[in-house]
Amino acid sequence: MSIDKTNPVNNYNTIDLLNTPVSISQYIIYNLFRILRPIRKRYGLTINEIIILNGMMIYNKFIGSSFTYSSVLRYVGYFNDKKMRYYIGSLLEKGFIILSDVNGEIRRYKLSDKGIDSINSIGECYSKSLEKFINDNGIVL
């Protein structure tokens, strides 16, 4: 039996060796769908709708309580014009945002109570997902 010894198996954890611990951002990306799954099911939202609602909530907290389509498009900064128009319409139809003001051609929207409730549940879902991750991976804090 011949064994190729030019590429021996490493018996150490490469991540530990390189001193690159898992960061909170890596953990969040790893668990994103686990965190958002309960919100998707409870509120009938897509992942993209949750991302946009979350951007709207942050906009609401730092910029203003009402927003135009174009301000959300720029603020969220991920979706193109066609997609954002679709999701604004969808969120409006589902009752997560409401039309708050029309001034000529400019329409302003704001989060509804349903929209605020859905985004506020992210913290609870995050905590549950984090606890499960810690328990499943034998992490001691």
N, C-alpha and C positions, 0 to 999 in steps of 0.2 A: 504494500500500500504506500502510495506516494502522497506526501502532504506538502503543499506550497507554503513556504515560510516567509515569502516576501511581503505578505500583508497579514501579519499576525493580528488576532482579535485583541482589542484593547479591553483590559479588565478594570477600567475606571470610568467614572461618569464624566464625559467630555464637558458638559455644562459646568460642573463643579470645578474641573480642572482649569477652565478658562475664566473662572470667577465671574460668571454672568448669571446671577440669580434671576429667577422669573420675576418680572416687574408687574406692577398692578395693571399696566396697560396690556401686557401679554395675557394676563389672567382674564381680563375683561373680554378681549377678543376671543379667547378660547371658550369662554362661557357665555358669550353674547346670546346665542340662540336659546340656551338653557334659562337665561335670565328673562328673555322676552317671550318665551313660549306661553307662560301663564297669562300674560297680558294679551297676546294674540288670541288665545282661546276665550278668555273672559269677555273681551270687548269686540271681538270679530275684526281685528286689525291685521294688516300685513306688517312685516318687518319695516318696509319703507315708510309706511304711514306712521309707525311708532317713531322712527328716526326723525321724520319731519315734525311730528307733534313735539318731540323732545326739543328740537331746534326752536320751535315756536314758543315753548315754555321758557327757554333760556333767553330768547329775544324779549319776551314779556318781562322777565326779571331785570334785564340790563338795559333795554332800549325803550320799550313802551308797551302799553297794554293792548294796543291794536296795531295791526300791520297790514300792509298791502301785499298783493301777490309778489310784486317785484322785490320788496324788501325781504320777504322770506326766501325767495329764490337766491338772492345774494347772500343772505345770512347763513342759510344752510349750506350753500355752495357746493352741493354734490350733484344734484339732479339737473338735467337740461330743461329747457322751457316747456317742451311738450309733456315730459313726465311730471313736472311740478304742477302744471295746469290740471293734469289728470288727478293727481293726489289732492290738490286743493278741492276740486270738485267732489271727490270721493269722501274726504273728511267733512265737507259741508253737508253732503247727502246723508252721511251716517250720524251727523249731529255732534261731531267732536269740535268743530269750529262753527261760528255763526257770523253772518254778515252784520257788522255793527254800524256801518256808515257808508253812504254813497254820496260822493261829491262830484257831479258831472260823470266823467268816465272812470274816476278812481273809486274803487271799492276797498273798504277797510274791513278786516275780519278780526275776531278775537276768539280766544279759547272759550268753549262752553264749559259748564260744570263737569260734564261727562269727559271732555278732553283733559281737564285738569286732574280729575280722579284717575284717569288711565295712566297719565304720566307720573303722578304721585305714587302709584303702585310699583314703579321701577325700584325704589329703595327697598321695599319689602321683598320683592323677587330677587334682588341682588343679594340681600342678607341670607335668604334661604339657600341660594345657589352657592354662596361663599361657604356657608356652614357645611353643606354637603361635600363640597370640594375639599375642605379641610379634613373632614372625617374620612372620606374615601381615600385620601392620600396620606393619612397618618401624620398630619402636620400638628405639632404641638405649639401652641402660642404661649 
